[in-house]
Amino acid sequence: MKKETTTKDLMALNELMVFENWMATKMKFCSENVADKSLKTMFNDMANKHLENHGKLLKYLQSASEEEK
């Protein structure tokens, strides 16, 4: 028996995806507006991690969508 993705699940995933995208944007902005190289690197690393998390959530949604077909 496969579990269907509910509206509540989709809403939670949407919130997480918006958050991850927003954080990546903020971290990139910080990276571009700080002079210290170690902080630039840290902010870029954080931005990349948030983009990676966003990608994983999107991949999960795509695979769940294919399973329900």
C-alpha positions as CSV (number, residue, x, y, z in Angstrom):
1,M,0.0,0.0,0.0
2,K,1.5,3.3,-1.1
3,K,1.1,6.5,0.9
4,E,-0.5,9.3,-1.0
5,T,0.8,12.8,-0.6
6,T,-1.8,14.9,1.2
7,T,-2.6,18.6,0.8
8,K,-1.1,19.1,4.3
9,D,2.1,17.4,3.1
10,L,2.3,19.6,0.0
11,M,1.8,22.7,2.0
12,A,4.6,21.8,4.4
13,L,6.9,20.9,1.6
14,N,6.1,24.2,-0.1
15,E,6.9,26.1,3.0
16,L,10.2,24.3,3.3
17,M,11.1,24.9,-0.3
18,V,10.3,28.6,0.0
19,F,12.4,28.8,3.2
20,E,15.4,27.0,1.6
21,N,15.2,29.3,-1.5
22,W,14.9,32.4,0.6
23,M,17.8,31.4,2.8
24,A,20.0,30.7,-0.2
25,T,19.2,34.1,-1.6
26,K,20.0,35.8,1.7
27,M,23.3,33.9,2.2
28,K,24.3,34.8,-1.4
29,F,23.4,38.5,-0.7
30,C,25.5,38.4,2.5
31,S,28.4,36.8,0.6
32,E,28.3,39.6,-2.0
33,N,28.3,42.4,0.6
34,V,31.0,41.4,3.0
35,A,34.7,42.0,2.5
36,D,36.2,39.3,4.7
37,K,37.1,36.3,2.6
38,S,36.4,33.7,5.2
39,L,32.9,35.1,5.7
40,K,32.4,35.2,1.9
41,T,33.3,31.5,1.8
42,M,31.1,30.6,4.7
43,F,28.1,32.5,3.3
44,N,28.6,30.9,-0.2
45,D,28.9,27.4,1.4
46,M,25.6,28.1,3.4
47,A,23.9,29.3,0.2
48,N,25.0,26.2,-1.7
49,K,23.7,23.9,1.1
50,H,20.3,25.6,1.1
51,L,20.1,25.3,-2.7
52,E,21.0,21.6,-2.3
53,N,18.2,21.2,0.3
54,H,15.8,22.9,-2.1
55,G,16.8,20.5,-4.9
56,K,16.3,17.5,-2.7
57,L,12.8,18.6,-1.8
58,L,12.0,19.2,-5.4
59,K,13.4,15.8,-6.3
60,Y,11.2,14.2,-3.6
61,L,8.1,16.0,-5.0
62,Q,8.9,14.8,-8.5
63,S,9.4,11.2,-7.4
64,A,6.2,11.3,-5.3
65,S,4.3,12.7,-8.3
66,E,5.6,9.9,-10.6
67,E,4.6,7.2,-8.0
68,E,1.1,8.5,-7.8
69,K,0.6,8.2,-11.6
